[in-house]
Amino acid sequence: MVSKRRQTRILLAKVGLDGHDRGVKVLAALLMQEGFEVTYLGLYNTPAMVARSALQEDVDVIGISFLSGEHLTLTPKILAEIKKQGLEDVLLIVGGIIPAVDEDALLKMGVRKVFCGSLVRDVVAYLNECFSRGESAEQSSKGSR
């Protein structure tokens, strides 16, 4: 019997008071069309809710959409909760309306990839690069910056 590798699992969420979710819903739908397994948590999540859900869903990637300008405030809290849950091998990616000048700060915090106004195909290409070779999230993140 041939072993089939499971689909890459992605958790998408909005954190804080950001109520704009049209873009992340479109991203979720298009990632599913590309063969990824996607869970969307919806609006108004806390960093702890995101980390607990990532653990429960056994995800490979956490994607946070920011349109509220809270990315520099909330990202360290999300990373702390991810660490608290023992999920350091899960890729954290962020996107949305993020000024390019904040990208380096986010990467230094531990975010694996920042998508500033990117197209869905850019996200898909990045995820395919990370996971198409059968590498774990931890292995693929080492060369992705």
Secondary structure as the mmCIF struct_conf table of DSSP 4:
data_model
#
loop_
_struct_conf.conf_type_id
_struct_conf.id
_struct_conf.beg_label_comp_id
_struct_conf.beg_label_asym_id
_struct_conf.beg_label_seq_id
_struct_conf.end_label_comp_id
_struct_conf.end_label_asym_id
_struct_conf.end_label_seq_id
HELX_LH_PP_P HELX_LH_PP_P1 VAL A 2 THR A 8
STRN STRN1 ARG A 9 ALA A 13
STRN STRN2 VAL A 15 VAL A 15
TURN_TY1_P TURN_TY1_P1 GLY A 16 LEU A 17
HELX_RH_AL_P HELX_RH_AL_P1 ARG A 22 GLN A 33
TURN_TY1_P TURN_TY1_P2 GLU A 34 GLY A 35
STRN STRN3 GLU A 37 TYR A 40
BEND BEND1 LEU A 43 TYR A 44
STRN STRN4 ASN A 45 ASN A 45
HELX_RH_AL_P HELX_RH_AL_P2 PRO A 47 GLU A 57
TURN_TY1_P TURN_TY1_P3 ASP A 58 ASP A 58
BEND BEND2 ASP A 60 ASP A 60
STRN STRN5 VAL A 61 PHE A 66
BEND BEND3 SER A 68 GLY A 69
HELX_RH_AL_P HELX_RH_AL_P3 HIS A 71 LYS A 84
TURN_TY1_P TURN_TY1_P4 GLN A 85 GLY A 86
TURN_TY1_P TURN_TY1_P5 GLU A 88 ASP A 89
BEND BEND4 VAL A 90 VAL A 90
STRN STRN6 LEU A 91 GLY A 96
BEND BEND5 ILE A 97 ILE A 97
HELX_RH_3T_P HELX_RH_3T_P1 ALA A 100 ASP A 102
HELX_RH_AL_P HELX_RH_AL_P4 GLU A 103 MET A 109
TURN_TY1_P TURN_TY1_P6 GLY A 110 GLY A 110
BEND BEND6 ARG A 112 ARG A 112
STRN STRN7 LYS A 113 CYS A 116
BEND BEND7 GLY A 117 GLY A 117
HELX_RH_AL_P HELX_RH_AL_P5 VAL A 120 PHE A 131
TURN_TY1_P TURN_TY1_P7 SER A 132 ARG A 133
HELX_RH_AL_P HELX_RH_AL_P6 ALA A 137 SER A 141
TURN_TY1_P TURN_TY1_P8 LYS A 142 GLY A 143
#
